[in-house]
Amino acid sequence: MATLVIMPRQGQSVESCVITEWKKKKGDAVAEGDVLFSYETDKSSFDEPATVAGTLLAVFAEEGDDVPCLEPVCIIGNEGEDISALMPNANAEAVPVEAAAPAEEKKEEVKKEEVVVETKSADKDGMMKISPRAKNLANKTYADLSQATPTGPNGRIIERDVNRLLDNGQRLTPEQYEAFMKTGVAPAAETAEAPISAAAPAAAPVAEYEDVKLSNVRKVIAKSMHESLSSMAQLTLNASFDATQLMEYRALLKQNAEAMGLNNITFNDMVLFAVAKTLKNHKDCNTHFLGDKMRYFNNVNLGIAVDTERGLLVPTVFNADKMSLNELSANARTVIKAAQGGSISPDLLSGGTFTVTNLGAMGIESFTPVINPPQTCILGVCNITRRVKQVNGQDVFYDAMGLSLTFDHRALDGAPAARFLKELCTNLENFNLLMAK
């Protein structure tokens, strides 16, 4: 029995997903568990495995298509099986173009300067397989579809194929394009804008630049950061603390991690732990600004800025203030790996009440982190530097770690933000005592 595969809903807030790559083509054999296609939301990427074995009988969306959640994507069944009942009402698998008449019947009608050709995109039924996006782009740019080399599944022209034509200057006049779409007759080479020369092609010049289309993740980041900076009154406070005890405590943890059954607890884990505990005394910093009201949270849902191949993601560790250092380290590692691997649930990329971003490993001494709205604060963790302070009249070298706190001045004033940063520095400077609380 044939099975209809639909676009999954990854998280309650996700309305549609973009298909990034088909792993199987129409007609391919499919085993249970085989990956059919890869797709992405605006924040995560996923693989869709087959839940049944059979043959991929039909495909309704191509790479680059934005498919609404729960809409049909493909059908798996047995060869020769009737799948008409499962076919969607609006099947965009092929956009018909009136078939060209056989050459024998058309010879008298075609002018001498015209050349009747079988387009690379035409199948035996005279159907030009082209995705809706590609057709829309071609209609706007008059790309010469007769020269297109389809790279989509089942010989379909997709958007990147049209872009390749445009990059090569393979365009038609509006009249030529309209005639081709009606008749399937390609224009003569000499009337095209980019005629093919019989001479050997010259070496292609090296491009001065490359235009790369923004990914969905980059678009979301751009929109969010612009909205953050344009709508908030952001101010950054910088401070540092003596990290001697923090470093000694971590060395002790590393030395005894295996014997005590502990995780590999990092400096970042220790900062996250101190932030979660300190925020309990500073509710002004653990809030959402909602325009006409403030939302104060009783628990700390800690956002962690993560650098991934797809861009900056901020997964959330919920109820971080209720966790031990070892528990927080384990939960942080889980969401960070999921974000980096592109498999994190979109539900874990929202709901944060405070965010921590760490650039210390890159040697950054101070920076201005951008708030993740509707949160009102974000803490930047900087590197460890060697400094000098006076102890009993003597100059003493010590290791200092820098912290940069950006806050929304609409939601809280400088004094409450400074008090939080001061207590955080004290707690980190006396980490042993913080663990005893």
Kinemage of the C-alpha trace (Angstrom):
@kinemage 1
@onewidth
@group {chain A} dominant
@subgroup {mainchain}
@vectorlist {calphas} color= white
{ca met a 1} P 0.000 0.000 0.000
{ca ala a 2} L 1.378 3.390 -1.005
{ca thr a 3} L 2.392 5.829 1.736
{ca leu a 4} L 2.163 9.611 1.493
{ca val a 5} L 5.131 11.452 3.039
{ca ile a 6} L 4.327 14.902 4.414
{ca met a 7} L 6.530 17.764 5.577
{ca pro a 8} L 6.943 17.329 9.353
{ca arg a 9} L 6.255 20.145 11.803
{ca gln a 10} L 9.424 20.781 13.783
{ca gly a 11} L 8.194 22.846 16.699
{ca gln a 12} L 4.949 24.628 17.346
{ca ser a 13} L 6.112 27.903 15.790
{ca val a 14} L 7.263 26.414 12.462
{ca glu a 15} L 4.880 26.966 9.541
{ca ser a 16} L 7.002 25.746 6.603
{ca cys a 17} L 10.372 24.198 5.761
{ca val a 18} L 12.740 24.513 2.798
{ca ile a 19} L 13.917 21.334 1.066
{ca thr a 20} L 17.697 21.600 0.761
{ca glu a 21} L 18.600 18.270 -0.870
{ca trp a 22} L 16.916 15.154 -2.193
{ca lys a 23} L 18.789 11.979 -1.245
{ca lys a 24} L 16.496 9.793 -3.382
{ca lys a 25} L 15.116 10.321 -6.875
{ca lys a 26} L 11.814 9.288 -8.388
{ca gly a 27} L 12.008 5.597 -9.237
{ca asp a 28} L 14.701 4.818 -6.657
{ca ala a 29} L 14.290 1.879 -4.320
{ca val a 30} L 13.814 2.949 -0.713
{ca ala a 31} L 14.559 0.901 2.398
{ca glu a 32} L 13.021 1.670 5.754
{ca gly a 33} L 15.267 4.206 7.493
{ca asp a 34} L 16.803 5.585 4.281
{ca val a 35} L 17.003 9.379 4.214
{ca leu a 36} L 14.583 10.702 1.597
{ca phe a 37} L 15.459 14.403 1.733
{ca ser a 38} L 17.048 17.069 3.901
{ca tyr a 39} L 15.175 20.209 4.903
{ca glu a 40} L 15.608 23.242 7.122
{ca thr a 41} L 13.578 25.647 9.194
{ca asp a 42} L 14.794 29.184 9.736
{ca lys a 43} L 17.011 27.874 12.548
{ca ser a 44} L 17.657 24.137 12.180
{ca ser a 45} L 18.223 21.452 9.575
{ca phe a 46} L 16.889 17.889 9.532
{ca asp a 47} L 16.863 14.632 7.540
{ca glu a 48} L 13.573 12.873 6.785
{ca pro a 49} L 13.882 9.060 6.939
{ca ala a 50} L 11.545 6.654 5.192
{ca thr a 51} L 9.180 4.825 7.530
{ca val a 52} L 8.359 2.154 4.944
{ca ala a 53} L 10.199 0.312 2.195
{ca gly a 54} L 9.283 0.484 -1.479
{ca thr a 55} L 9.874 2.708 -4.492
{ca leu a 56} L 9.763 6.489 -4.642
{ca leu a 57} L 6.772 6.830 -6.978
{ca ala a 58} L 6.148 10.576 -6.963
{ca val a 59} L 7.858 13.789 -5.865
{ca phe a 60} L 5.873 16.996 -5.352
{ca ala a 61} L 8.573 19.472 -4.275
{ca glu a 62} L 12.076 20.249 -5.442
{ca glu a 63} L 15.260 21.477 -3.817
{ca gly a 64} L 14.787 25.061 -2.749
{ca asp a 65} L 10.996 24.806 -2.478
{ca asp a 66} L 9.411 26.210 0.694
{ca val a 67} L 6.855 23.561 1.671
{ca pro a 68} L 4.149 24.222 4.293
{ca cys a 69} L 4.217 21.826 7.233
{ca leu a 70} L 1.953 18.773 6.883
{ca glu a 71} L 1.762 19.241 3.075
{ca pro a 72} L 2.556 16.264 0.757
{ca val a 73} L 6.180 15.899 -0.324
{ca cys a 74} L 6.392 12.488 -1.996
{ca ile a 75} L 4.844 9.008 -2.231
{ca ile a 76} L 6.449 5.635 -1.486
{ca gly a 77} L 4.812 2.459 -2.789
{ca asn a 78} L 5.198 -0.478 -5.152
{ca glu a 79} L 5.983 -0.084 -8.844
{ca gly a 80} L 2.824 0.058 -10.944
{ca glu a 81} L 0.647 0.800 -7.928
{ca asp a 82} L -2.279 3.199 -8.409
{ca ile a 83} L -1.485 6.340 -6.391
{ca ser a 84} L -4.080 8.640 -7.922
{ca ala a 85} L -5.978 8.854 -4.621
{ca leu a 86} L -2.882 10.192 -2.853
{ca met a 87} L -1.938 12.784 -5.466
{ca pro a 88} L -2.368 16.390 -4.239
{ca asn a 89} L -4.959 18.530 -5.997
{ca ala a 90} L -2.381 21.044 -7.166
{ca asn a 91} L 0.427 18.954 -8.516
{ca ala a 92} L 3.197 21.262 -9.662
{ca glu a 93} L 5.362 18.406 -10.904
{ca ala a 94} L 5.303 19.679 -14.493
{ca val a 95} L 4.404 22.968 -16.099
{ca pro a 96} L 3.181 22.158 -19.606
{ca val a 97} L 4.405 23.930 -22.670
{ca glu a 98} L 2.535 23.371 -25.936
{ca ala a 99} L 4.414 20.617 -27.695
{ca ala a 100} L 6.184 21.473 -30.909
{ca ala a 101} L 4.757 19.725 -33.942
{ca pro a 102} L 6.882 17.034 -35.569
{ca ala a 103} L 9.656 18.438 -37.738
{ca glu a 104} L 8.019 17.099 -40.905
{ca glu a 105} L 4.819 19.078 -40.264
{ca lys a 106} L 6.579 22.250 -39.144
{ca lys a 107} L 9.152 22.629 -41.894
{ca glu a 108} L 6.970 24.820 -44.059
{ca glu a 109} L 5.921 27.049 -41.179
{ca val a 110} L 9.353 27.690 -39.774
{ca lys a 111} L 11.251 30.568 -41.275
{ca lys a 112} L 14.718 29.972 -42.590
{ca glu a 113} L 16.330 31.905 -39.789
{ca glu a 114} L 14.537 29.798 -37.158
{ca val a 115} L 15.858 26.508 -35.922
{ca val a 116} L 13.493 23.938 -34.449
{ca val a 117} L 15.238 22.133 -31.583
{ca glu a 118} L 14.273 19.717 -28.874
{ca thr a 119} L 14.890 21.639 -25.705
{ca lys a 120} L 16.975 20.018 -23.020
{ca ser a 121} L 14.078 20.366 -20.640
{ca ala a 122} L 11.434 18.760 -22.817
{ca asp a 123} L 10.381 15.175 -22.311
{ca lys a 124} L 8.783 12.860 -24.833
{ca asp a 125} L 5.340 14.324 -24.141
{ca gly a 126} L 6.468 17.882 -24.830
{ca met a 127} L 6.288 18.798 -21.153
{ca met a 128} L 8.893 21.161 -19.748
{ca lys a 129} L 9.533 20.177 -16.152
{ca ile a 130} L 10.249 23.318 -14.177
{ca ser a 131} L 9.699 24.229 -10.550
{ca pro a 132} L 7.366 27.133 -9.726
{ca arg a 133} L 10.246 29.230 -8.401
{ca ala a 134} L 12.324 28.669 -11.498
{ca lys a 135} L 9.426 29.480 -13.812
{ca asn a 136} L 8.639 32.656 -11.909
{ca leu a 137} L 12.277 33.781 -12.169
{ca ala a 138} L 12.392 32.954 -15.886
{ca asn a 139} L 9.176 34.892 -16.513
{ca lys a 140} L 10.737 37.965 -14.902
{ca thr a 141} L 14.157 37.726 -16.561
{ca tyr a 142} L 13.373 36.092 -19.962
{ca ala a 143} L 16.034 33.446 -19.379
{ca asp a 144} L 16.598 31.202 -22.406
{ca leu a 145} L 15.111 27.999 -21.033
{ca ser a 146} L 15.968 26.146 -24.231
{ca gln a 147} L 19.599 26.257 -23.081
{ca ala a 148} L 18.878 25.130 -19.519
{ca thr a 149} L 20.560 22.037 -18.108
{ca pro a 150} L 18.156 20.617 -15.515
{ca thr a 151} L 19.773 19.595 -12.226
{ca gly a 152} L 16.592 18.915 -10.262
{ca pro a 153} L 15.141 15.457 -9.695
{ca asn a 154} L 13.595 13.747 -12.724
{ca gly a 155} L 15.075 16.263 -15.142
{ca arg a 156} L 13.336 19.292 -13.694
{ca ile a 157} L 14.663 22.805 -14.136
{ca ile a 158} L 15.070 24.451 -10.743
{ca glu a 159} L 15.948 27.976 -9.687
{ca arg a 160} L 19.711 27.501 -9.701
{ca asp a 161} L 19.546 26.339 -13.344
{ca val a 162} L 17.840 29.595 -14.321
{ca asn a 163} L 20.381 31.604 -12.327
{ca arg a 164} L 23.158 29.834 -14.240
{ca leu a 165} L 21.582 30.944 -17.530
{ca leu a 166} L 21.417 34.521 -16.278
{ca asp a 167} L 25.032 34.413 -15.117
{ca asn a 168} L 26.037 33.317 -18.631
{ca gly a 169} L 23.965 36.068 -20.269
{ca gln a 170} L 21.608 33.550 -21.869
{ca arg a 171} L 18.486 35.679 -22.148
{ca leu a 172} L 15.826 36.199 -24.787
{ca thr a 173} L 13.918 39.250 -25.838
{ca pro a 174} L 10.396 39.382 -24.389
{ca glu a 175} L 9.013 38.465 -27.819
{ca gln a 176} L 11.350 35.483 -28.193
{ca tyr a 177} L 10.563 34.266 -24.680
{ca glu a 178} L 6.814 34.491 -25.245
{ca ala a 179} L 7.108 32.636 -28.554
{ca phe a 180} L 9.196 29.873 -26.997
{ca met a 181} L 6.771 29.361 -24.117
{ca lys a 182} L 3.897 29.069 -26.585
{ca thr a 183} L 5.489 26.895 -29.256
{ca gly a 184} L 8.502 25.194 -27.727
{ca val a 185} L 10.554 26.500 -30.691
{ca ala a 186} L 13.965 27.773 -29.645
{ca pro a 187} L 15.237 30.978 -31.281
{ca ala a 188} L 18.051 30.836 -33.805
{ca ala a 189} L 21.497 31.118 -32.314
{ca glu a 190} L 22.211 34.415 -34.095
{ca thr a 191} L 19.173 36.114 -32.535
{ca ala a 192} L 20.036 35.169 -28.993
{ca glu a 193} L 21.854 37.654 -26.809
{ca ala a 194} L 24.675 35.228 -26.129
{ca pro a 195} L 25.410 33.407 -29.459
{ca ile a 196} L 27.517 30.297 -29.357
{ca ser a 197} L 30.779 30.795 -31.189
{ca ala a 198} L 32.245 28.018 -33.301
{ca ala a 199} L 35.705 28.982 -32.114
{ca ala a 200} L 37.192 27.406 -29.025
{ca pro a 201} L 35.938 29.233 -25.951
{ca ala a 202} L 38.375 31.566 -24.262
{ca ala a 203} L 39.348 30.961 -20.681
{ca ala a 204} L 36.759 32.383 -18.338
{ca pro a 205} L 37.973 35.480 -16.507
{ca val a 206} L 38.328 35.283 -12.755
{ca ala a 207} L 35.321 36.880 -11.124
{ca glu a 208} L 35.939 39.937 -8.995
{ca tyr a 209} L 33.340 38.827 -6.463
{ca glu a 210} L 30.783 36.146 -5.709
{ca asp a 211} L 27.150 36.716 -4.777
{ca val a 212} L 25.823 34.132 -2.337
{ca lys a 213} L 22.140 33.999 -1.502
{ca leu a 214} L 21.395 34.413 2.189
{ca ser a 215} L 20.357 31.270 4.024
{ca asn a 216} L 17.164 31.257 6.055
{ca val a 217} L 19.205 31.289 9.265
{ca arg a 218} L 21.220 34.330 8.126
{ca lys a 219} L 18.021 36.163 7.208
{ca val a 220} L 16.567 35.528 10.662
{ca ile a 221} L 19.788 36.623 12.372
{ca ala a 222} L 19.930 39.792 10.279
{ca lys a 223} L 16.324 40.666 11.018
{ca ser a 224} L 16.627 39.929 14.730
{ca met a 225} L 19.884 41.868 15.219
{ca his a 226} L 18.636 44.872 13.264
{ca glu a 227} L 15.391 44.882 15.228
{ca ser a 228} L 17.350 44.581 18.464
{ca leu a 229} L 19.657 47.523 17.802
{ca ser a 230} L 17.035 49.738 16.176
{ca ser a 231} L 14.338 49.282 18.824
{ca met a 232} L 16.275 49.092 22.095
{ca ala a 233} L 18.272 51.572 24.183
{ca gln a 234} L 21.292 49.297 24.599
{ca leu a 235} L 24.185 50.097 26.920
{ca thr a 236} L 27.201 47.949 27.798
{ca leu a 237} L 29.021 47.781 31.139
{ca asn a 238} L 32.484 46.206 31.330
{ca ala a 239} L 34.105 44.670 34.400
{ca ser a 240} L 36.645 41.999 35.328
{ca phe a 241} L 37.389 39.722 38.255
{ca asp a 242} L 40.287 37.776 39.687
{ca ala a 243} L 39.936 34.339 38.082
{ca thr a 244} L 42.597 32.665 40.243
{ca gln a 245} L 40.141 30.645 42.343
{ca leu a 246} L 38.028 29.794 39.290
{ca met a 247} L 41.093 28.375 37.519
{ca glu a 248} L 42.171 26.418 40.591
{ca tyr a 249} L 38.685 24.957 41.012
{ca arg a 250} L 38.542 23.861 37.375
{ca ala a 251} L 41.966 22.229 37.648
{ca leu a 252} L 40.668 20.300 40.671
{ca leu a 253} L 37.564 19.227 38.733
{ca lys a 254} L 39.646 17.998 35.784
{ca gln a 255} L 41.924 16.066 38.071
{ca asn a 256} L 39.059 14.248 39.783
{ca ala a 257} L 36.396 14.167 37.026
{ca glu a 258} L 36.757 10.474 36.192
{ca ala a 259} L 36.933 9.297 39.790
{ca met a 260} L 33.933 11.405 40.822
{ca gly a 261} L 31.883 10.657 37.683
{ca leu a 262} L 31.822 14.319 36.642
{ca asn a 263} L 31.547 15.863 33.209
{ca asn a 264} L 34.428 17.752 31.644
{ca ile a 265} L 33.311 21.018 33.230
{ca thr a 266} L 34.594 24.082 31.369
{ca phe a 267} L 35.109 27.716 32.345
{ca asn a 268} L 31.986 28.513 30.340
{ca asp a 269} L 29.966 25.998 32.394
{ca met a 270} L 31.177 27.674 35.571
{ca val a 271} L 30.194 31.117 34.288
{ca leu a 272} L 26.754 29.784 33.298
{ca phe a 273} L 26.334 28.334 36.779
{ca ala a 274} L 27.309 31.611 38.466
{ca val a 275} L 24.991 33.606 36.181
{ca ala a 276} L 22.014 31.347 36.932
{ca lys a 277} L 22.576 31.594 40.696
{ca thr a 278} L 23.234 35.350 40.687
{ca leu a 279} L 20.162 36.196 38.596
{ca lys a 280} L 17.936 34.892 41.393
{ca asn a 281} L 18.840 38.045 43.356
{ca his a 282} L 18.354 40.397 40.378
{ca lys a 283} L 14.928 39.901 38.847
{ca asp a 284} L 15.297 43.129 36.815
{ca cys a 285} L 17.857 41.340 34.632
{ca asn a 286} L 15.831 38.146 34.177
{ca thr a 287} L 12.981 39.666 32.190
{ca his a 288} L 11.256 40.198 28.872
{ca phe a 289} L 10.349 43.684 27.693
{ca leu a 290} L 6.928 43.417 26.029
{ca gly a 291} L 6.282 46.986 24.940
{ca asp a 292} L 3.699 48.083 27.469
{ca lys a 293} L 4.671 45.680 30.247
{ca met a 294} L 7.552 43.777 31.804
{ca arg a 295} L 7.548 40.032 32.369
{ca tyr a 296} L 9.620 38.974 35.379
{ca phe a 297} L 10.596 35.300 35.479
{ca asn a 298} L 10.881 33.221 38.641
{ca asn a 299} L 13.138 30.675 36.943
{ca val a 300} L 16.260 31.234 34.853
{ca asn a 301} L 16.049 29.900 31.303
{ca leu a 302} L 19.601 30.397 30.131
{ca gly a 303} L 20.306 31.069 26.452
{ca ile a 304} L 23.760 30.059 25.187
{ca ala a 305} L 25.062 31.704 22.012
{ca val a 306} L 26.544 28.985 19.773
{ca asp a 307} L 28.617 29.456 16.619
{ca thr a 308} L 27.480 26.912 14.005
{ca glu a 309} L 28.145 26.320 10.310
{ca arg a 310} L 24.704 27.759 9.564
{ca gly a 311} L 25.140 30.865 11.711
{ca leu a 312} L 24.578 31.990 15.286
{ca leu a 313} L 22.019 29.942 17.221
{ca val a 314} L 20.915 30.434 20.834
{ca pro a 315} L 19.653 27.193 22.422
{ca thr a 316} L 18.088 27.362 25.875
{ca val a 317} L 18.781 25.445 29.082
{ca phe a 318} L 15.506 25.701 30.982
{ca asn a 319} L 15.462 26.058 34.786
{ca ala a 320} L 19.233 26.419 34.886
{ca asp a 321} L 19.054 27.954 38.374
{ca lys a 322} L 17.783 24.650 39.790
{ca met a 323} L 20.699 22.579 38.444
{ca ser a 324} L 23.984 21.571 40.025
{ca leu a 325} L 27.166 22.535 38.202
{ca asn a 326} L 27.507 19.021 36.801
{ca glu a 327} L 23.860 18.941 35.643
{ca leu a 328} L 24.133 22.338 34.019
{ca ser a 329} L 27.329 21.290 32.239
{ca ala a 330} L 25.626 18.166 30.845
{ca asn a 331} L 22.522 20.049 29.681
{ca ala a 332} L 24.584 22.822 28.113
{ca arg a 333} L 26.703 20.310 26.226
{ca thr a 334} L 23.578 18.548 24.914
{ca val a 335} L 21.924 21.652 23.469
{ca ile a 336} L 25.221 23.018 22.107
{ca lys a 337} L 25.934 19.774 20.220
{ca ala a 338} L 22.383 19.663 18.895
{ca ala a 339} L 22.687 23.247 17.647
{ca gln a 340} L 26.052 22.600 16.006
{ca gly a 341} L 24.771 19.396 14.403
{ca gly a 342} L 21.691 21.151 13.019
{ca ser a 343} L 19.318 18.728 14.702
{ca ile a 344} L 18.030 20.900 17.541
{ca ser a 345} L 14.286 21.325 17.995
{ca pro a 346} L 13.092 24.882 17.257
{ca asp a 347} L 11.308 24.779 20.628
{ca leu a 348} L 14.749 24.808 22.297
{ca leu a 349} L 15.733 27.943 20.381
{ca ser a 350} L 13.239 30.167 22.175
{ca gly a 351} L 12.039 30.848 25.707
{ca gly a 352} L 15.329 32.155 27.075
{ca thr a 353} L 15.247 34.817 29.794
{ca phe a 354} L 18.971 35.747 29.750
{ca thr a 355} L 21.754 34.954 27.281
{ca val a 356} L 25.482 34.301 27.681
{ca thr a 357} L 27.877 34.624 24.743
{ca asn a 358} L 31.542 33.646 25.072
{ca leu a 359} L 34.303 35.008 22.811
{ca gly a 360} L 37.098 34.503 25.314
{ca ala a 361} L 38.630 31.596 23.404
{ca met a 362} L 39.224 33.978 20.483
{ca gly a 363} L 41.268 36.404 22.567
{ca ile a 364} L 38.577 39.080 22.858
{ca glu a 365} L 39.187 41.349 25.862
{ca ser a 366} L 35.980 43.376 25.641
{ca phe a 367} L 32.994 43.612 23.287
{ca thr a 368} L 29.410 44.797 22.962
{ca pro a 369} L 27.066 41.807 22.703
{ca val a 370} L 23.656 42.441 21.114
{ca ile a 371} L 20.555 41.581 23.131
{ca asn a 372} L 18.330 38.749 21.937
{ca pro a 373} L 14.802 40.286 22.114
{ca pro a 374} L 12.518 40.225 24.028
{ca gln a 375} L 15.224 39.585 26.644
{ca thr a 376} L 16.664 42.655 28.338
{ca cys a 377} L 20.227 41.520 29.110
{ca ile a 378} L 23.093 39.565 27.570
{ca leu a 379} L 26.458 38.784 29.128
{ca gly a 380} L 29.635 38.653 27.055
{ca val a 381} L 32.456 36.485 28.446
{ca cys a 382} L 35.947 37.660 27.507
{ca asn a 383} L 39.408 36.124 27.677
{ca ile a 384} L 41.749 35.784 30.636
{ca thr a 385} L 44.556 38.341 30.774
{ca arg a 386} L 47.487 38.862 33.114
{ca arg a 387} L 47.091 41.976 35.279
{ca val a 388} L 48.640 43.648 38.309
{ca lys a 389} L 46.981 44.681 41.573
{ca gln a 390} L 48.306 45.912 44.877
{ca val a 391} L 48.138 43.592 47.886
{ca asn a 392} L 49.515 45.012 51.151
{ca gly a 393} L 51.395 47.625 49.183
{ca gln a 394} L 52.967 45.077 46.860
{ca asp a 395} L 52.319 44.633 43.137
{ca val a 396} L 50.855 41.176 42.583
{ca phe a 397} L 50.187 39.567 39.220
{ca tyr a 398} L 46.877 37.762 38.785
{ca asp a 399} L 44.685 36.270 36.032
{ca ala a 400} L 41.664 38.454 35.248
{ca met a 401} L 38.610 37.473 33.220
{ca gly a 402} L 36.570 40.215 31.542
{ca leu a 403} L 32.770 40.413 31.412
{ca ser a 404} L 30.639 42.682 29.195
{ca leu a 405} L 27.004 43.151 30.165
{ca thr a 406} L 24.643 44.760 27.638
{ca phe a 407} L 21.241 45.776 28.995
{ca asp a 408} L 18.134 47.489 27.632
{ca his a 409} L 17.919 50.892 29.301
{ca arg a 410} L 14.187 50.978 28.579
{ca ala a 411} L 13.684 48.007 30.912
{ca leu a 412} L 16.165 48.747 33.701
{ca asp a 413} L 18.534 51.479 34.772
{ca gly a 414} L 22.295 51.417 35.007
{ca ala a 415} L 22.456 50.903 38.766
{ca pro a 416} L 20.493 47.596 38.860
{ca ala a 417} L 22.537 46.290 35.933
{ca ala a 418} L 25.783 47.330 37.643
{ca arg a 419} L 24.737 45.656 40.899
{ca phe a 420} L 24.112 42.386 39.057
{ca leu a 421} L 27.487 42.564 37.313
{ca lys a 422} L 29.273 43.382 40.568
{ca glu a 423} L 27.709 40.449 42.442
{ca leu a 424} L 28.440 38.143 39.509
{ca cys a 425} L 32.123 39.131 39.596
{ca thr a 426} L 32.194 38.532 43.371
{ca asn a 427} L 30.603 35.102 42.987
{ca leu a 428} L 33.025 34.084 40.254
{ca glu a 429} L 35.979 35.430 42.208
{ca asn a 430} L 34.858 33.331 45.200
{ca phe a 431} L 33.556 30.305 43.330
{ca asn a 432} L 34.227 27.921 46.212
{ca leu a 433} L 31.871 29.900 48.431
{ca leu a 434} L 29.236 30.066 45.691
{ca met a 435} L 29.268 26.263 45.487
{ca ala a 436} L 28.617 26.111 49.225
{ca lys a 437} L 25.408 28.162 49.038
